[in-house]
Structures are given as C-alpha cells and as structure tokens.
Amino acid sequence: MNIFSKDSPQENLEGIFYDVIDYINKAINKDNGKVFVHCFQGVSRSVTICLAFIMFNINIKFEDLLNSVKKVRGICNPNMGFTVQLMNWYDRLYSEFNAISLNPRVFMISSLSSEQPNWIVAKFIIDSNLFKKEGNCFDSRGVYLVCTETYNYIWVGSDINEVTRDKYIKKASKHIE
C-alpha cells in the first residue's frame, strides 16, 4: 500500500486510518505476515499510522501510547496536526459522544489527494464555524457525512458527478459502519 502524503499539520491522515488498519490486519493474519511501515525519516507520518493501528486494536490513549513508543524509538514525533487527529480519533472511538465538543461531526467524502484520486476517504472537518456561515456551507459538488449522537446523515450535493456520487456514498456508508 502506497500513501502519498505530506508531513504537514494540514495533511489529513485520519481519513485513511480504517483502510490502513484493514490492510495491516489482513497482512498480519495471512500466514503470520508482517508489514513494514515507513516514511522519509520514520518520525511523523509512519509513526502516526502505527499509533492509529495500535490505538484501534488496544484501547490506549494517545499520550500513554506515544510515551511507551518513545521509550523504544525516541525520535517518534507526529506533527501537531497528526497529534490532534490521533487524539480526536481516539475520543471518537472510545469516549462518550460529547468528549469532542463538535456537534454535529462532519466528514467530507473526497479523494485522498490529487496523486491518488481513486482512493476515497472520509475527512473529519474540524471547523467550529462550519454552520455559522451564511448560505450553503457544503460544496454542491460533494458528499458529506453528518453525525449526531443519535443519527447519521449522508448529504449529497445537487451538482455531483453521478459516477463519483455512488463511490462517495458507498464510502460514507462504510464509514458509518
């Protein structure tokens, strides 16, 4: 599995966590397989992926896990954007809905990047002003997943391409699962 991403606080790695976890679990379960996770220096992007995998499989908070991993690999240091993504993701996995003050939670369903347009992901939008904007706050060419404590809604824009729409709705439904 190849992931084209930047080591930037603005980069959204959280959108690929479930896909990567599935990939790693399949490899491990196939004849006791192994997976080599790497990036340019092994400090931020690859560490973020490994931490997400461990957090998902073992209910352990980000801070505790990072401290444990740093004892083995001292250079581990996810950038601030990845750190926030991991902390929010943990809370969404294991805490009460209100542990994150964003309500509703909104995910933009889109391509991972221009380098990987066919890899469709759900990108968590952390924008407290999202619903304070005047007019339509969603792009009419897109699909969004809106989650409240009790319901999940898939919003489909009126101007979205029909082929793209079906792929995006399928990804939003899988993300709900």
Backbone bond lengths (Angstrom), bond angles and torsions (degrees), N, CA, C in turn:
res aa  C-N    CA-C-N  psi(-1)  N-CA   C-N-CA  omega(-1)  CA-C   N-CA-C  phi
1 M - - - 1.453 - - 1.520 106.90 -
2 N 1.305 116.02 127.98 1.463 121.48 177.62 1.513 109.36 -113.57
3 I 1.312 115.91 133.14 1.452 121.99 179.63 1.517 108.00 -122.89
4 F 1.311 116.18 122.13 1.454 120.60 176.61 1.522 107.72 -94.87
5 S 1.317 116.42 108.90 1.462 120.27 -179.62 1.519 109.56 -146.50
6 K 1.309 113.74 158.98 1.464 120.44 178.11 1.527 108.59 -100.80
7 D 1.314 115.73 151.87 1.464 119.95 172.95 1.515 106.70 -88.10
8 S 1.327 114.65 75.66 1.455 121.84 -175.74 1.520 108.58 -134.24
9 P 1.323 118.32 140.92 1.463 120.09 178.29 1.533 113.16 -59.73
10 Q 1.333 117.56 -21.14 1.453 121.36 179.56 1.535 112.71 -84.51
11 E 1.315 117.86 -12.24 1.470 122.11 -178.43 1.526 109.21 -71.74
12 N 1.323 116.34 140.57 1.462 120.81 -179.54 1.521 109.46 -104.92
13 L 1.326 116.83 97.77 1.466 121.00 175.05 1.520 111.31 -87.99
14 E 1.316 116.61 -23.54 1.462 120.43 -177.17 1.525 111.73 -56.63
15 G 1.322 116.80 -32.01 1.454 120.68 -179.82 1.512 114.21 -61.07
16 I 1.342 117.17 -21.13 1.465 119.94 -178.18 1.531 112.94 -104.30
17 F 1.326 117.86 -1.23 1.462 119.85 -175.01 1.527 112.29 -53.31
18 Y 1.322 118.08 -50.39 1.473 119.80 -176.73 1.533 111.83 -63.57
19 D 1.336 116.69 -41.43 1.468 119.66 179.44 1.527 111.03 -62.62
20 V 1.323 116.37 -43.47 1.471 120.99 -178.96 1.530 110.31 -67.93
21 I 1.323 117.17 -40.98 1.466 120.59 178.71 1.523 110.08 -61.66
22 D 1.330 117.24 -44.03 1.472 120.54 176.62 1.521 111.02 -59.20
23 Y 1.324 115.85 -44.71 1.467 120.96 -179.23 1.534 111.13 -61.63
24 I 1.325 116.25 -48.04 1.469 120.31 -178.65 1.524 110.68 -65.02
25 N 1.333 117.46 -44.95 1.474 120.20 179.10 1.522 111.85 -59.91
26 K 1.331 117.48 -41.68 1.472 120.64 178.15 1.523 110.87 -62.91
27 A 1.322 116.58 -42.13 1.463 120.18 179.88 1.529 111.43 -65.45
28 I 1.317 116.43 -42.44 1.463 120.31 -179.63 1.524 110.91 -65.93
29 N 1.321 116.85 -39.96 1.467 121.09 -177.56 1.519 113.37 -78.12
30 K 1.310 117.75 -13.61 1.457 121.29 179.77 1.528 108.80 -89.70
31 D 1.298 116.36 102.77 1.471 121.77 178.03 1.524 112.70 51.77
32 N 1.337 116.22 41.49 1.458 120.79 178.07 1.526 111.92 57.03
33 G 1.322 115.58 41.77 1.458 121.55 -175.62 1.511 113.79 -67.70
34 K 1.307 114.59 169.10 1.457 121.86 179.57 1.519 108.55 -130.44
35 V 1.312 115.82 156.89 1.449 121.71 179.35 1.524 108.46 -129.05
36 F 1.300 115.51 134.86 1.459 121.82 176.66 1.522 107.16 -103.49
37 V 1.321 116.89 112.21 1.461 122.24 179.83 1.524 107.04 -103.63
38 H 1.321 115.97 124.50 1.464 117.92 -177.95 1.517 110.95 -148.60
39 C 1.303 115.19 159.30 1.461 123.46 171.11 1.525 106.02 -139.43
40 F 1.305 117.93 -160.96 1.461 119.71 -174.30 1.521 112.98 -63.02
41 Q 1.329 117.80 -47.13 1.459 120.49 -177.88 1.521 114.15 -121.08
42 G 1.317 117.97 -5.04 1.468 120.14 -179.48 1.516 113.13 70.94
43 V 1.329 116.79 31.92 1.458 121.04 -175.31 1.530 112.14 -112.22
44 S 1.325 117.76 -42.96 1.457 119.92 -169.81 1.525 113.76 -121.04
45 R 1.330 118.41 -64.25 1.472 120.65 -174.82 1.525 112.35 -64.87
46 S 1.314 117.91 -51.33 1.470 120.10 -178.46 1.526 110.93 -66.40
47 V 1.313 116.60 -36.50 1.464 120.93 177.56 1.529 109.76 -63.31
48 T 1.318 116.99 -41.95 1.464 121.43 179.09 1.526 110.51 -59.78
49 I 1.314 116.99 -44.81 1.474 121.18 179.39 1.525 109.93 -63.08
50 C 1.315 117.35 -45.49 1.478 120.56 -179.78 1.528 111.44 -64.36
51 L 1.322 116.91 -41.68 1.461 120.25 178.98 1.534 110.69 -63.78
52 A 1.325 116.93 -41.77 1.468 120.27 178.52 1.529 110.21 -61.80
53 F 1.315 116.89 -41.55 1.464 121.40 179.07 1.528 110.99 -61.25
54 I 1.320 115.97 -47.50 1.473 120.18 -178.90 1.530 110.49 -66.98
55 M 1.338 117.40 -43.81 1.454 120.77 -179.86 1.527 111.34 -60.09
56 F 1.326 116.75 -37.94 1.459 120.88 -179.28 1.527 111.13 -68.66
57 N 1.318 116.59 -41.46 1.463 121.45 -175.60 1.524 113.97 -84.88
58 I 1.325 115.86 -23.56 1.466 120.93 178.47 1.525 106.06 -132.30
59 N 1.279 117.80 122.51 1.464 121.68 -178.30 1.528 108.96 -69.18
60 I 1.325 115.15 87.30 1.464 120.19 179.08 1.526 108.64 -135.04
61 K 1.327 116.76 132.44 1.459 121.90 -177.40 1.521 110.74 -65.04
62 F 1.325 114.64 151.73 1.455 121.47 -178.18 1.522 112.41 -53.68
63 E 1.317 117.12 -50.07 1.468 120.79 -175.48 1.528 111.57 -60.75
64 D 1.329 117.13 -44.59 1.464 121.40 -179.98 1.526 110.73 -65.48
65 L 1.326 115.81 -42.17 1.464 120.19 -179.73 1.518 110.72 -65.77
66 L 1.317 117.29 -46.30 1.468 119.89 -179.27 1.526 110.64 -60.19
67 N 1.329 117.82 -42.27 1.471 120.44 178.04 1.521 111.20 -61.25
68 S 1.325 117.53 -40.69 1.474 120.87 178.50 1.520 111.47 -65.82
69 V 1.329 116.13 -43.66 1.466 120.41 -178.15 1.523 110.52 -67.70
70 K 1.328 117.25 -37.00 1.472 120.29 179.88 1.528 112.21 -64.27
71 K 1.324 117.18 -25.76 1.466 119.82 176.42 1.517 111.18 -66.85
72 V 1.334 116.35 -28.01 1.462 121.45 179.88 1.525 110.91 -94.22
73 R 1.322 116.21 -39.51 1.467 121.96 -178.90 1.522 107.77 -132.08
74 G 1.304 116.24 91.17 1.455 123.20 -171.28 1.517 115.79 -61.65
75 I 1.329 117.94 -22.25 1.465 119.44 -176.87 1.528 113.20 -84.82
76 C 1.327 118.04 -0.16 1.466 120.82 179.35 1.518 109.66 -58.33
77 N 1.337 115.80 125.47 1.456 119.15 -178.30 1.525 110.64 -162.30
78 P 1.338 117.83 78.17 1.466 119.15 177.46 1.531 109.92 -58.47
79 N 1.332 116.26 140.74 1.464 118.16 179.02 1.529 109.98 -63.85
80 M 1.322 117.24 168.61 1.465 121.65 -173.06 1.529 111.83 -60.35
81 G 1.314 117.95 -39.80 1.461 120.42 178.78 1.519 111.66 -62.32
82 F 1.335 117.85 -44.10 1.466 121.91 178.59 1.522 110.79 -66.31
83 T 1.337 116.17 -36.91 1.468 120.68 178.31 1.523 110.46 -61.37
84 V 1.320 117.17 -46.72 1.470 121.21 178.75 1.529 110.17 -62.72
85 Q 1.332 116.80 -41.95 1.464 120.25 178.79 1.530 111.04 -60.69
86 L 1.322 117.40 -43.44 1.464 120.95 180.00 1.525 111.72 -66.35
87 M 1.320 117.16 -41.65 1.470 119.78 -180.00 1.531 110.92 -66.24
88 N 1.324 117.43 -44.59 1.469 120.51 177.68 1.521 111.38 -64.49
89 W 1.312 116.27 -40.04 1.465 120.89 -179.18 1.528 110.55 -63.92
90 Y 1.315 116.51 -43.28 1.470 119.68 176.67 1.530 110.39 -58.23
91 D 1.334 115.85 -47.18 1.466 119.15 -179.70 1.525 111.13 -61.59
92 R 1.325 118.24 -38.95 1.463 120.19 178.78 1.529 111.14 -67.97
93 L 1.334 117.22 -30.82 1.466 120.79 179.37 1.525 112.43 -75.38
94 Y 1.325 117.09 -44.65 1.461 120.19 -165.19 1.534 116.16 -120.49
95 S 1.308 118.68 -12.46 1.457 119.98 -175.75 1.525 111.16 -102.31
96 E 1.313 115.07 170.74 1.463 120.53 173.68 1.530 108.72 -61.56
97 F 1.318 115.85 154.74 1.463 120.79 -177.29 1.529 111.45 -53.47
98 N 1.318 116.97 -40.52 1.462 120.88 -175.84 1.527 113.87 -76.97
99 A 1.316 118.82 2.55 1.469 121.04 177.21 1.530 110.70 -62.58
100 I 1.321 115.57 -28.48 1.461 120.93 174.38 1.521 105.63 -107.66
101 S 1.306 116.49 127.33 1.460 120.10 -171.94 1.524 114.08 -74.67
102 L 1.317 118.44 -2.65 1.456 120.23 179.19 1.527 110.06 -81.76
103 N 1.312 115.87 119.66 1.462 120.80 177.97 1.518 107.59 -146.57
104 P 1.297 118.74 117.83 1.457 126.97 3.19 1.524 110.99 -77.73
105 R 1.322 114.27 169.01 1.462 121.18 174.35 1.517 107.17 -96.64
106 V 1.304 115.43 135.34 1.457 119.84 -175.81 1.525 109.22 -121.97
107 F 1.326 114.75 134.25 1.457 122.28 175.99 1.519 107.76 -120.96
108 M 1.309 116.48 129.29 1.452 120.86 173.84 1.529 107.21 -89.47
109 I 1.303 116.76 126.30 1.452 121.17 177.60 1.519 106.57 -91.25
110 S 1.327 116.30 120.70 1.460 119.43 -175.92 1.522 110.61 -159.36
111 S 1.318 114.79 176.92 1.465 120.62 173.79 1.519 108.57 -68.43
112 L 1.323 115.55 148.19 1.460 119.72 178.13 1.523 110.52 -59.04
113 S 1.316 116.16 -46.92 1.463 120.91 -178.10 1.515 109.13 -163.21
114 S 1.315 115.96 171.92 1.468 119.35 176.62 1.527 110.67 -67.60
115 E 1.341 117.01 -25.60 1.460 120.80 177.40 1.531 111.72 -75.12
116 Q 1.320 116.98 -24.65 1.465 121.91 -178.60 1.539 109.59 -131.55
117 P 1.350 116.53 67.68 1.468 119.68 -174.56 1.525 114.27 -67.73
118 N 1.308 118.84 -21.62 1.465 121.15 -178.28 1.523 113.56 -89.63
119 W 1.325 117.31 -5.20 1.457 120.64 177.39 1.526 106.87 -91.19
120 I 1.312 116.22 104.58 1.451 122.45 -175.18 1.531 108.73 -92.45
121 V 1.324 116.79 131.94 1.459 122.07 -176.75 1.528 110.50 -135.20
122 A 1.323 115.64 164.13 1.462 122.54 173.63 1.520 107.46 -105.13
123 K 1.314 116.96 112.02 1.464 121.90 -178.15 1.522 109.59 -98.72
124 F 1.320 115.91 118.70 1.456 122.06 179.11 1.521 108.74 -68.01
125 I 1.322 116.62 127.20 1.460 121.36 -179.80 1.524 108.74 -98.71
126 I 1.318 115.48 118.17 1.460 120.34 177.47 1.521 106.23 -105.11
127 D 1.320 115.71 87.84 1.459 121.69 -179.78 1.517 107.90 -144.77
128 S 1.302 115.90 98.42 1.464 120.47 -176.69 1.522 112.08 -64.95
129 N 1.326 118.31 -16.02 1.461 121.75 179.88 1.527 112.52 -93.87
130 L 1.316 117.32 5.02 1.458 121.27 -173.65 1.524 112.27 -53.37
131 F 1.328 117.95 -44.90 1.456 120.76 -176.04 1.526 113.11 -95.82
132 K 1.326 116.72 5.75 1.457 120.10 177.52 1.526 111.23 -94.88
133 K 1.344 116.58 -8.44 1.456 120.86 -178.69 1.523 109.77 -73.65
134 E 1.312 115.37 148.09 1.460 119.64 177.81 1.517 109.49 -78.17
135 G 1.332 115.48 145.93 1.457 120.35 178.34 1.514 111.34 78.08
136 N 1.317 114.94 -161.68 1.462 121.48 -177.53 1.523 109.68 -77.70
137 C 1.323 117.55 120.09 1.462 120.54 -177.48 1.528 112.01 -88.48
138 F 1.328 117.89 -8.90 1.459 121.09 178.38 1.531 109.77 -102.42
139 D 1.312 115.72 144.81 1.455 122.01 176.79 1.531 108.16 -71.67
140 S 1.310 117.72 126.41 1.466 121.97 -176.69 1.526 112.70 -67.66
141 R 1.340 117.33 -8.84 1.464 121.34 177.35 1.520 112.14 -94.72
142 G 1.335 117.02 7.42 1.456 120.37 -172.69 1.510 115.15 -122.74
143 V 1.339 113.66 179.83 1.462 123.29 175.02 1.522 106.63 -127.46
144 Y 1.334 116.01 136.96 1.452 121.95 -179.26 1.520 109.36 -130.82
145 L 1.304 115.42 146.96 1.454 122.51 173.88 1.521 106.57 -108.23
146 V 1.337 115.75 123.24 1.456 121.79 -179.26 1.522 107.46 -114.70
147 C 1.334 117.04 119.95 1.461 122.11 -175.36 1.525 110.37 -116.44
148 T 1.319 115.04 128.27 1.459 120.92 171.01 1.523 106.47 -111.72
149 E 1.305 116.36 -179.14 1.471 119.05 -179.27 1.524 111.84 -63.76
150 T 1.329 117.39 -29.17 1.470 119.87 -175.13 1.525 114.52 -113.96
151 Y 1.331 118.06 -21.09 1.468 119.88 -175.58 1.517 111.41 -135.28
152 N 1.343 114.68 155.91 1.454 122.60 172.19 1.520 107.72 -123.04
153 Y 1.314 116.10 135.13 1.455 121.53 -179.58 1.525 108.89 -124.38
154 I 1.317 115.71 140.50 1.460 120.54 172.73 1.526 106.56 -108.08
155 W 1.328 116.21 116.53 1.461 122.13 179.82 1.516 107.51 -98.31
156 V 1.325 116.33 125.72 1.460 121.94 -178.11 1.526 108.20 -115.89
157 G 1.315 115.89 123.00 1.459 120.87 -179.80 1.517 112.69 -68.23
158 S 1.298 115.75 150.45 1.470 121.07 -176.79 1.528 112.83 -73.87
159 D 1.328 118.20 -18.14 1.464 120.92 -176.47 1.532 113.42 -108.34
160 I 1.317 117.47 18.20 1.465 119.41 -176.76 1.524 110.42 -80.31
161 N 1.303 115.06 144.49 1.453 122.74 176.08 1.533 109.02 -61.93
162 E 1.333 117.69 137.57 1.465 121.28 -174.56 1.522 113.17 -62.43
163 V 1.327 118.03 -40.54 1.471 121.09 179.38 1.522 109.88 -66.83
164 T 1.309 116.29 -44.88 1.462 121.19 178.79 1.523 110.34 -62.87
165 R 1.324 116.62 -42.27 1.468 121.27 -177.97 1.524 111.38 -53.64
166 D 1.317 117.72 -48.70 1.465 120.93 -177.46 1.527 111.88 -63.03
167 K 1.332 117.60 -41.74 1.468 121.14 177.94 1.528 110.95 -63.95
168 Y 1.331 115.98 -42.83 1.456 121.09 -177.44 1.528 111.41 -68.56
169 I 1.334 117.12 -40.76 1.462 120.30 178.14 1.527 110.03 -64.53
170 K 1.322 116.72 -39.42 1.471 120.36 178.03 1.540 110.20 -61.77
171 K 1.327 117.39 -42.54 1.475 121.03 179.46 1.533 110.22 -66.37
172 A 1.327 117.57 -41.95 1.472 120.36 178.69 1.530 110.12 -61.48
173 S 1.318 117.17 -42.04 1.476 120.95 179.05 1.516 110.70 -64.51
174 K 1.324 117.04 -41.57 1.470 120.46 178.58 1.528 110.06 -65.20
175 H 1.321 117.26 -38.03 1.468 120.34 179.48 1.535 110.60 -64.43
176 I 1.321 116.48 -36.75 1.470 120.08 177.53 1.530 109.95 -62.19
177 E 1.327 116.65 -41.37 1.472 120.38 178.11 1.512 111.06 -59.29
